[in-house]
């Protein structure tokens, strides 16, 4: 009886793994990937915003460092 339970639990574990990968495959097939043009546009937006924020924070840092230099 113990051998039957052990064999059944091993079989269920195998079934769970197989079911998991089948479900993953089904979900991945539902993904709608962006077009090349959309990917390039979004990448340029991210790079532009990152550059603008870097410049803005750099200017703010420079201004505060000059103010603290005047205070000290």
C-alpha positions as a Markdown table, in Angstrom:
| # | Residue | x | y | z |
|---|---|---|---|---|
| 1 | Unk | 0.0 | 0.0 | 0.0 |
| 2 | Unk | 2.8 | 2.4 | 0.8 |
| 3 | Unk | 4.4 | 1.7 | -2.6 |
| 4 | Unk | 1.2 | 2.6 | -4.4 |
| 5 | Unk | 1.0 | 6.0 | -2.5 |
| 6 | Unk | 4.6 | 6.7 | -3.3 |
| 7 | Unk | 4.1 | 5.9 | -7.0 |
| 8 | Unk | 0.9 | 8.0 | -7.1 |
| 9 | Unk | 2.6 | 11.0 | -5.5 |
| 10 | Unk | 5.5 | 10.8 | -7.9 |
| 11 | Unk | 3.0 | 10.6 | -10.8 |
| 12 | Unk | 1.1 | 13.6 | -9.5 |
| 13 | Unk | 4.3 | 15.6 | -9.2 |
| 14 | Unk | 5.2 | 14.8 | -12.8 |
| 15 | Unk | 1.7 | 15.7 | -13.9 |
| 16 | Unk | 2.0 | 19.1 | -12.0 |
| 17 | Unk | 5.3 | 19.9 | -13.7 |
| 18 | Unk | 3.9 | 19.0 | -17.1 |
| 19 | Unk | 0.7 | 21.0 | -16.5 |
| 20 | Unk | 2.8 | 24.0 | -15.3 |
| 21 | Unk | 4.8 | 24.1 | -18.5 |
| 22 | Unk | 1.7 | 23.6 | -20.7 |
| 23 | Unk | 0.1 | 26.6 | -18.9 |
| 24 | Unk | 3.2 | 28.7 | -19.3 |
| 25 | Unk | 3.3 | 27.9 | -23.0 |
| 26 | Unk | -0.4 | 28.8 | -23.3 |
| 27 | Unk | 0.2 | 32.2 | -21.5 |
| 28 | Unk | 3.3 | 33.0 | -23.6 |
| 29 | Unk | 1.3 | 32.4 | -26.8 |
| 30 | Unk | -1.2 | 35.1 | -25.6 |
| 31 | Unk | 1.5 | 37.8 | -25.3 |
| 32 | Unk | 1.3 | 40.6 | -27.9 |
| 33 | Unk | 4.8 | 41.9 | -28.5 |
| 34 | Unk | 5.2 | 45.5 | -29.6 |
| 35 | Unk | 6.3 | 46.3 | -33.1 |
| 36 | Unk | 9.9 | 47.3 | -33.9 |
| 37 | Unk | 8.8 | 50.9 | -34.5 |
| 38 | Unk | 7.0 | 51.1 | -31.2 |
| 39 | Unk | 10.0 | 49.6 | -29.4 |
| 40 | Unk | 12.3 | 52.1 | -30.9 |
| 41 | Unk | 10.0 | 55.0 | -30.1 |
| 42 | Unk | 9.6 | 53.9 | -26.5 |
| 43 | Unk | 13.3 | 53.4 | -26.1 |
| 44 | Unk | 14.0 | 56.9 | -27.4 |
| 45 | Unk | 11.5 | 58.3 | -25.0 |
| 46 | Unk | 13.1 | 56.5 | -22.1 |
| 47 | Unk | 16.6 | 57.7 | -23.1 |
| 48 | Unk | 15.3 | 61.3 | -23.6 |
| 49 | Unk | 13.6 | 61.4 | -20.2 |
| 50 | Unk | 16.7 | 59.9 | -18.5 |
| 51 | Unk | 19.0 | 62.4 | -20.2 |
| 52 | Unk | 16.7 | 65.4 | -19.2 |
| 53 | Unk | 16.4 | 64.2 | -15.6 |
| 54 | Unk | 20.2 | 63.7 | -15.4 |
| 55 | Unk | 20.8 | 67.2 | -16.7 |
| 56 | Unk | 18.1 | 68.7 | -14.4 |
| 57 | Unk | 19.5 | 66.9 | -11.3 |
| 58 | Unk | 23.0 | 67.9 | -12.3 |
| 59 | Unk | 22.0 | 71.5 | -12.5 |
| 60 | Unk | 20.2 | 71.4 | -9.1 |
| 61 | Unk | 23.2 | 69.7 | -7.5 |
| 62 | Unk | 25.5 | 72.3 | -9.0 |
| 63 | Unk | 23.3 | 75.1 | -7.7 |
| 64 | Unk | 23.1 | 73.7 | -4.2 |
| 65 | Unk | 26.8 | 73.1 | -4.1 |
| 66 | Unk | 27.5 | 76.7 | -5.0 |
| 67 | Unk | 25.0 | 77.9 | -2.3 |
| 68 | Unk | 26.6 | 75.7 | 0.4 |
| 69 | Unk | 30.0 | 77.0 | -0.7 |
| 70 | Unk | 28.8 | 80.6 | -0.2 |
| 71 | Unk | 27.3 | 79.7 | 3.2 |
| 72 | Unk | 30.4 | 78.0 | 4.4 |
